[in-house]
């Protein structure tokens, strides 16, 4: 009897390893099968909160796989959850699918905007993000259906990460409250893992309403909305000198008038306030607002403030980061074939700086203790549930994010390979979380320690609805 028990104990690790390997292989297969869906989303390149076709595409794949799909969550038409299984643990996997403006690009290694597009491009790889995450979720669901795993896998389709902060509204709605852990990943120019954080951020649009007039014939009768915006931007530029280290202030003109001989009646600017700590961002925002108020006062125009909300910094979780890093390192098999190498070498000629060697894709970089330098609404999720993320090389090494080069890579097999690696790593990490209660408990304990008694509070105005029209750059009040 003792011998049989010993043999059973010895056999269990081998069986568990085989089941985990099956989940990994399934994720790879689904990622390959769903590559055409990723290309569709890449071609559609839909803006934040307008990802209607992309949402339908991924929801249909989830429904076909047997998931219970709930659409329109958190009062967001293009947000949905897809769930399989029942009971604890509940493991969530995040997905994204919005594109960026003015970055339309063909899948070629030289600048060539698409002639049939809408001007947007997937310069952050979100067409890969959602597809790979769904592939991993389906692979885990198959293990649950086969009785190999117990619990619930939940896929979250999260719109408008690029400035629209959908996950903040989803977090406020309690959609993550019952999760034990949540996984995410992001496309990039290299493979990376570790307990990294990001910058907290507040986004706002300042809209100025003035009085039109003939700029030459009767300029004294006009009150320029554009002048108000220019003064606001100048004020923000001067403010930079008097902000804490690590502060980032960005702005762009989204509407500034139509004719040089007409005093602009309407102008709009899009502003970001960033810092590694959310409490600092909240203190900086009123100072930026004063710059806009000053611009309106000086020009005798009316200021309209469209507050889009804020995102928290990520609370990293080293317990989970080490697991994801181990899986990513073990599964990384990225190599370029001849066609991909030619594409990469040609693309590198367009980089402003010397690019790292192509062989860098064979490495996994440890980003523990670092900041991504950007912002993400994943940060809000990390304040209510243990979260882990990683990156895979979906772009040529050295490719800057939010660039046409990133869009170009996204339509090639270079991106497909990185997406497949992400799906496998997600499935492997999710499997570890399903089968190791101690790991889940340790991750939760680490989150409690990092919170240090702080309570999550979304950086939103009371009852603020999701800014579903935030990509409409010329909307005027009342229209």
N, C-alpha and C positions, 0 to 999 in steps of 0.2 A: 504493500500500500504506500509506504514511504517512497519507494522507487517510482511508482506511478505519479505521485504528487510532485516529486522532483522533476520528472520528465515534463509534466504539465507546465511547471514554472519556467523551465528552460524553453519550452515551445512557445509560450505566450509572447515574449519579445519579438520572436521571428514572425508570428502571426500579425502582431500589431504593425510591424515594419512593412509587411506585405500589404496590409490594408491601407496604410498611409501612402505607399507607393502607388496603389491603385487609384487613390484620390488624385495624386499628382499627375499620373498619366491621363486620367479623365479630364482634368483641368486643361492640360495641353491639347487634348483632342478637341474640346469644346472651343478653346481659343482659336484653333485653326479653322474649325467649321464656321465660327462667327466672325472671322476676318472680313468677309464681304459686308457684314453689318457695320463694322468699324469704318470701312471705306465709304459706305453710304453716309454715315454721320460726318465723316471728313469732308465729303463732297457737299452735303447740305450746309455745313458750317453755320448752324443756327445760333443767334445771339441768346444771351441769358434771359430766362423766363419765356423765350419764344421757341423752345426746342421741341415743338409739337411732333414733327416727323421722327426725330431721334427718340423721343419718349415712347412713341407707339411701336417703333422697331424693337426696342429692348424689352418693352412690356410684353410684346407678342412672343419673344423668345422665352421669357420667363414663364408665361402661361403655358406654352407648349411643353415646357419641362415639368409642369405640374405644380408650379408655385401659385399660391394665393396672392393675387396682385391687388393692391389697394391704391387707386389713383387719386390725384388731387389732394394729397395729404398736406396739412399745415396751410390750407387755403391757397395752395400753389398748383395751378393746372398741370404743369409739366413734372411735378414731383410725384414719386410713387414708392411704395415698398412692395417687395416680393418675398414671401415667407414660405418656408417648407419645414415640416416637422412640428413638434409640440413639446412643451415643457422646457425645463432647464437642462443645460445652460442655453442662453440665447447669445449667439455670436453674430455680430453685424459686420457687413462688408460694404464700404461706401463706393459709390460710382459718381462720375461727373460727365457732362456732355455739352458744355457751352463753348462757343468760339469767341475770338477777339476781333474787333473792328480794324479795318485798314490793313489787313494782313493776308488778303487773298493771294494764293500762290499755287502754281502747278507743281507736280511732283518731279521737278527737274532741278539740277544743281546750279541754277543761275536765276536771277530775278525775272520772273515771268508771272505777273498777276493773271488770274483766270478771267477770261472774257465773259464767261457765262455764270459767274458767281455773284454773290450779294455784297462783296467787299470784305467779308469776314473770312477768317482762317483759323484752323486749330493749331495755334502757335504755342499752346500749353499741353497738347496731346490728350485732351479730354475725350476725344473719340476712342482712344485706346483705354483710358481709365475705366469708363463704364463697361466696356465690352469684356475686358480681362476680369474685372471684379465679378461680373455676372457669370463668366465661365467657371471661376473658382466656386462660386455659390452653387452652381448646378452640380459640380463634382462632389461637393459635400452633401448635397441633397440626395444624390444617388447612394451615398454611404448610409445615410439615415434610412432611406427607403429599404435598403438591403438588410437593415438591422445591425449594421456594424457600428453605428454611432447613435447616441440618444441625445435629443435636444432639438433646438430650433436654429436654423440658419436664416438670416434675414438680410436681403439685399436692399440697399437704399439708393434710389436714383435721385441725385441731388443737383438741381439746376443752378445756373447763375453764380458759380463760384467766383467768377471774375467781376467782383464789385457788387453783385446782387445779394450775396450772403444768405443763400437759401437755408443752409444748415443752421444758421442762427434761429430762424423762424421754426425750423423743424425741431431744434433742441428746445426752444421755448414751448412748443406744443407737446413736449413730453415723449417724443417718438423714440428716444434712446434710453428712457428711464429704466426699462426692464432688461437692458443688455448687460451681459457680464463683461464683455470686451467688444471693441470695434476695431476693424482693420481697414487700412487704406494704403494706397501706393501712389506714386506719381511718375510719369514719364520724365526723362531727363537725358543728359549727355553722358552720364556715367551711372554705374550701379552704386548705391549707397544705402547704409543702414546705421542705426544708432539712435540714442535718445536726444535727437535734435529738436529745437523749438523753432519759432518764427516770430515775426513782428505782429503786434496787435495793430488794428487799423480802424479808423473811422472814415467813411465816405460821405460826401455831401455834394449837392449841386447848388450853386448860387445862380439864381435867375434874376436878371435886372430888367425892369420895365420902364422905358423912357417915353419921350415924345418925338415922333418923326418930324423932319422938316427938310427943306431943300438945303443941302450942305453949303451951297454958295449963295443962293438967293436970299435965304432967311435963316441963317444958322443960329441967330439969337433966339429963335422960337423953338429950337430943338433942345432936347435933353438926352444925351447919348448914353444908351445902355452899355455900349461897348466901352466908353470911357470909364464907366463904373467898374466894369470887369477888369480893365487894364489896371486901374488903381488898386483893386483888390489883389491882383496878382503881384503888383509891386510891393504892396504891404506885406504879403506872405514872404516874398523874397527877403525883405528886410528883417522879418521875424526870425528867419533861419538862424541868424547870428546869436539869437537870445533864447535858444531852446536847449534842452539837455542833450548830452552826447547820445548818439544812437538814433536821434530823431530824423525822420524822412518826411518831407513835404513835397507833394507832387500836384500838378494841375495841368489842365489842357482846356482849350477853347472848343466847346462843342457847338456853339452858335454865336456868330459875331456880326451879323448884318449881311445884306445882299448886294448893295451897290455903294460905290465910293461917294457918290453925290447925294446920298440920303443919310441923314442922321439916324443911326440904328435905334429902332424902337425896342428891340429885344436882344439880349445877349445872355449866354449861359456858359458857365465854367464848371468843370468836374474836378473836385479836389479830394486828395487823400492826406490823412494825418497818420503817421506811423511811429511806433516806438516799441522796443522789446517788452514793455509792460503796459497793460491795458489802463491801469490807473493813471499813468503819465499821459497817455493819449487822451483820456477824458479831461485832463487839466489843460491840455494844449488846444483842444477843439474850440473852447470859448474864445481863445485869443485869435484863432483863425477867423472865427465868426465876426469878431470886431473889425477885422480888415475889410470884410464884405460890407458891414454896416457903415464903415467910414467911406467906402467907395460910393455907396448909395447916397450918403449925406452930402458928400462933396459935389456930386453931379445932379442932385435933386431928382433922383430916380427912385423907383420903388424896388425894394429887395424882396425876393421870394426865396425861402430856404427849403430845399428838398433834402431833408436828412435821410440818408439811406441806411443808417445804422452802422454798427461796428462789429469787429470780430476780435475775439480774445487771442492771446498768444497760446500756443500749444503747451500743455503741461505734459512733458515727456514722461515716458515710463520705461526705465532701463530694464526692468524685469522682462517685459515683452520685447523690447528692442533686441536683446541678446538672442532670443528665440528666432525672431525674423532674420537677424543677421546670419545666424547659423544656417538657416534654411536657404537663404539667398546665396550664400557662399557655396554651399553644397550643390545647388542646382544650376549655378551659373555656367552655361556652356556656350556663351555667345562668341561667334566668329563670323567674319564677313566672307562671302564668296567673291568671285572675281568681279561680277557685276556691281555688287555692293561696294567693293573696294574702289572701283573706278568712280562711282557716284560720290563716295566720301572724299576722295582726293580732289575731285573737281570742286566740290562744295567748299572744301577748306580754303580754296583760293579766294573765296569771298569774305573770309574772316578778317577782322581788323588786326588781330594779334596772332602770334604763332600758336598753332593748335597742338594739343597733346597727341602722342602717337595713337594710331588706331587700335593697337593692342591693349589700350587702357580698358576696353570693354570686357576684357577677361578678368579684371580686378573688381573687388568690392571695397569701396571706401568707407571707413569708419567716420561718421559725422557726429559722434557722441559729444554732447556738451556744446554744440555749435548751433547757429541760427541759419535758417535757409536764406535770410535776407528779404524774403517776400512775406506775404500774409495769406492765410487761408481760414475759411470758416470751419475747418476741421478743429481749429482751436477751441471753439465753443463746445463741441462734442467731448473734447478731452477733459473738460471741467466737470462732467457729470458721469463719465464712464472711462475706465482705462482704455487708452487708444495706442495703437502702434502703426507706424508707417515705414515705408522704404521707397527707394527709387530704382528704376532699371533703365539701362541705356537704350532708349528708343530713337535717339538722335546721334549723329556723328559726334565723336568727342570734340569738345570745344564749342559746340553749337550753343549760342545764347538762347535762353528762353524768351518767349514773346517776340520771336523774330520770324521773318519769312523763311529763313533756313530751317527752323523747327517745323514749320508747316510743310515744307518740301519733304523733309524726312518722314513726316507722318503718313504720307501716301505711298511709302515704299516698304519692301520686305525688311528693311532695317528696323522699322517700327513694329512690324509683325513679330519679329524675333524677340524684341524687348517686351512686347505685350504678352507673348507666350511665357516668357520667364516670370513675369509678374503674376500671371494666373497660377502658375505652378507654385510659386512662393507663397501666395495667399492661401492656396489649398493646403499646403504643408503646415503653415502656421495655424490655420484654423483647425486642422486635425489635431495638432498638439494641444490646442486650447480645449477642444471637446473632450479629450481623453485625460487631461491632467487637472484635476480639481485644485491641487496645491498650487499650480502655476496661476490659475485664475485668482485664487485667494491672495497670493503674493502680489499680483498686479493691483488688486483692489487696495491692499494695505499700502502699497507705494503711493497710489493716488491720494489716499487719505492723508498720508504724511506730507505730500507736496502741497495739498490744499491748506494744511496747517490751520484748520478752523474756518477758512474762507468759504463763503457760499457763492455759488454761481448766480450771476445776475446779467442777463443779456443787455448789451449796450444798444437798447432800442427805446424809443419813446413809448409811453403808455398806450397800449392797444394799437401800436403801429402796424399797419398791414405790410405784406411783402411789396416792394417797389416793382411791380410787374412791368412798368413802363420805363424803367431806368435806362434802357438803351434807346429810347426815343429822345434824341438830343435836341429836338426843336419844339417840344411840347410847351405851350404857354398855359399859364394859369387860366382855368375856365374853358379850355379848348378840349 
